Structure formats: C-alpha cells, structure tokens
C-alpha cells in the first residue's frame, strides 16, 4: 500500500485530520498566527488542516462533508437515492426540504470551514520567509485547489454564494452583510485559481522533493485539470471539456481499476483510477460511511442503519450481467431470522419468515471486510471513469454520437461487464439519455447525481416520475428547486442571502 500522511493541527478553525503510514499524528497544539508559520513543518500542518476539512474534525465526529453527510444533498435528493427515515434526510428524499433543514446547514458550514482554513493557509504561507519559493508555490497551490473544490460544491448546491478569499482574512466583518457573488463570477475566479494550481502541482508525488515521499491523496495537476473540466461541463462549454479531459488523459497517470467492486473496498485506499480522494483509516481517522450505508440486521455487516440507500426502481435498471448490480444487499437472511428482500409488487405484504425492505443498501461503502464502527473507506471525489464519461458527453453535445464517444462509454461499461453500446443505435438525444443513465450506474453515491440531472434538464422530470410511481407527491419544481434554500441561520446573519425564489 502506498504511503499516505496523517498530521494533526490545532489551528484557528479547530482540530483537523489527514492520513499517515504510521498513524501517529504530530500534534501542533500551540500553533497560532503569531508563533506559527515559521517552518516548513508549520506550512505543511496548515495545508493538512485544509485536507482535514474534507471529512470532519476528529474521530468521534467524522461524518461531515465527504465523510457522509454531503451525499444527502447530492444523491438522496434525486431519482436514485432514498431514505426511509424522517427528519432532515427524509425531507431531502421526499423533496420537501426548507431553510431549517439541518443537513443543508451542516454541509454549508463544512464547506466554509474548509474555505476558512484554506484562506488562512494561503494568507499566512504567502508571507513566510522560512521556506523556499518552490515550497511556497506548492503549498498555496494545494490550498487553492481544495478551496476551489469547495466552491464548486457550494455553487452546485446553492448557486450564488459569498465569495471570500485570503484577501478578506484581515477583515473580520467581511461576511456581515456581503452580497453573494453570481455563479459566473465565482466560475471566473475558479478558472483562474485552478489554472494557476495546475501549472504548479506535480503529476504525482513519487520522489517528490518537497514531501520526500509518495504522498498520495494530495492535490495534483490531474486533479486541478479534472476540476476545470467539471466546471466547464457544468457551464456547457463542451469544447473546453474536450480540451481539459484530453489533458488529463495525456498525463498517462490514470486508468480504470480492473474491478468495480474492488475499487471501493476499504483495503483499496488508492489506485490508478483515483484522481482526488479523501482517505481514511479505521478508528484512527475513520468515517461513518459504513454505518450510514450498511444494511440493517445483516449477519456479517452488523449493527448498521441502512440510512442512505438507493430505491428499488434504480436498482432494477441494472442488467443482471452488470457487475455493478452486485454492489448492493438486495436479499439476505437477516440476523432477525427473516429473509430480507424486495417486494414483488408495490404495497405487497410479506409472508411469514420474510421482510420486504423499503429500499436497498449499497456495498459501495459497506463491504463485508469491515468490522470497526469507524471505517476506513476512501471517498473518490474525482476519478478517471468520470473523466471518460464527461468527455463522451461533451463529444456528443458537439457533434452527436461518434466512435470515440461510444468507445469512452464502453470502456466504463466493459470494466463491469455491462452490455456495450452500438454506435448505429443512437442519435444525439438518445445517447445523451444513455450517458445520464450510465453516470447513474457508475457514480451513484459519489456526489454527482443531482448536478448531472440539473445539467441535463432532467431533475424535475426523473425525480417527480419516481415519486409519482411510488404514490408520493411530485415536489420538485424548476427553476425554483435548481438550488437549495440558504440555511435560515445564514439568512438571519446576512439578509442578502434571500430565499424568496427558492421555497
């Protein structure tokens, strides 16, 4: 297993975690803006605090952002996600969220905490005299990439948001009444930031002069280029998507992992498909992914909640030959001595000895190798399959179905032994639908689905169709629900964040 780094930092925004081979954190318990930022170790600690915000503050509370909660916004509130419980995730599942939803506030806070750590790191590292120019450029580029990633997620969820950078660090009242910046303004900022970062960041960290190790999990040139491609995908700048996906592919650094099921196993921390991921170690620096995604009453994957699941309609769209269909728990003899399975028809009552599950748990973050409460699953924020499918989408939008576009999709399908596409069977519209379906099969619960549906103008169509089929109300309205309602506590602090056209 390749080496990965864990450093613990107590810095203005709180205690942070990343990953390390020996799992023994270096503690900077008294590092402040006055006595810190003197050495290279100080700078690395500051940068690692930004990576730490991808998950959560510490073991015992590692369920924020990419450690679990973000998926409620990106996948539960779509045509494939489901939550059988009430409360905040139940609102998102039903399409009935409002400004009081706690998961919206938690995700908002998590992203802005990462941005605050990044701003502090950039502001202070830029003034350091105790590190080389190359080290300074590297550390700032990593922080800029991470900040850009959060702003992408913020604008996906809320559209116009408050843009705060290192230039505002010295002004503690900046956020008091600042109006939100438009998505176009933020995109222009991100293009500049990511272009600068891509020019500095290395392709990989093998024999790296600054970190002196193969420090996988850090931001790379490929990660910055991929995020640029994703940004242009969102804005329908198809030619730029083609340009940047080609640059990623030309790096020669990435390839599809041979097994879809193996890609997500807890033991597979990093592989050739990873472009940017949040890494974890069970118990020492774990997440609560397994607890939220694992099935209830399972004899092996025990004591889990089946909280974030997929609906049966989505599960049933997989072909039986598709290895990705094996990434679920559709039927098992439970520890309650009942056969857990899908109901044969909507509303059917189970016979004695059976239990009809309202939805189906996924193995993606709940494989049966894991026994600890805090698991060590990596979360693939950016991976190579997404690059291939994004490029295929852009090519189709430019010129309709092409041999290259079909081949890109079939590379992804072929890895899972799914039925391959045939060029002659598709026109531009039908291939667009096939790509959206393929993205659902390939990237479910990886934080992409809601953005995909909105980009392809299918959010209300597909989500409402599912809810109507199962006897629920069609709640999603566009453009009203293109963006989430701003958390009410944030509106109270800054009335420039108005929900007048969002609820």
Buried (B, 14 or more C-beta within 10 A) or exposed (E): EBBBBBBBBBBBBBBBBBBBBEEEBBEBEEBEEEEBBEEBBBBBBBBBBBBBBBBBBBBEEBBBBBBBBBBBBBBBBBBBBBBBEEEBBBBBBBBBBEBEBBBBBBBBBBBBBBBBBBBBBBBBBEEBEEBEEEBBBBBBBBBBBBBBBBBBBBBBBBBBBBBBBBEBBEEEEBBEEBEBBBBEEBBEBBBEBBEBBBEBBBEBBEEBEBBEBBBBBBBBBBBBBBBBBBBBBBBEBBEBBBBBBEBBBEBEBBEBBEEBBEBBBBEBBBBEBBBBBBBBBBEBBBBBBBBBBBBBBBEBBEEBBBBBBBBBBBBEEBEEEBBBBEBBBBEBBBBEEBBBBBBEEEEEEBEEEEBBBBBBBBBBBBBBEBEEBBBBBBBBBBBBBBBBBBBBBBBBBBEBBBEBBBBBBBBBBEBBEBEEBEEEEBEEEEBBEBBBEBBBBBBBBBBBBBBBBBBBEBBBBBBBEBBEEEEBEBBBEEEEBBBBBBBBEBBEEBEBBBBEEBE
